[in-house]
Amino acid sequence: MKKICVLGAGTMGSGIAQAFAVKGYEVILRDIKDEFVERGLNVINKSLSKLVTKGKMEEAKKEEILSNITGTVDLNMAADCDLVVEAA
């Protein structure tokens, strides 16, 4: 399993996406509106930034994790995923 799609970029969906990305999976974070996707990505960024500030994570690791996540409104991006998680 390499690629995971999380449907829903809210609190639960962004948390699930972050957990998979931390483990090194390629993650597609999908929602119905760009603003929802951006909000979810911002939540993940803030969460990881807190870990960096506390000295629990290096900035380079944060950037690596964020690079594992792609936000989209295109449901077709889920087609080649190995796992799809519904969190809407």
Secondary structure, DSSP 8 states (H G I E B T S, - for coil): --EEEEE--SHHHHHHHHHHHHTT-EEEEE-SSHHHHHHHHHHHHHHHHHHHHTTSS-HHHHHHHHHTEEEES-GGGGTT-SEEEE--
